[in-house]
Amino acid sequence: MCHRQLRLWKATQCGHLTFTGETNIDCGSRDCYNSSAHPSTCGAPGTGTVCRCRRYYTQPERIVTHEVDTKCPRCQ
């Protein structure tokens, strides 16, 4: 299923993670509404069908890009 990759950095003095960005990851599945492989005609008006494909992202993948020997902005 499609999911997001969250990029974070970790402040080692307090242990908190700080968000720096995200990337959407395409699962490539035809039955996932969020995928680029999902057909545009699925459930289209006039076809008499309803799109019943998955419409949600799974849990995000959290990636710590680096650690810094400091406190996070909230704890400073």
Secondary structure, DSSP 8 states (H G I E B T S, - for coil): --EEEEEEEEETTT--EEEEEEEEE----TTBTTSTTS-TTTT-TTSS----SB-S----EEEEEEEESS--TTT-
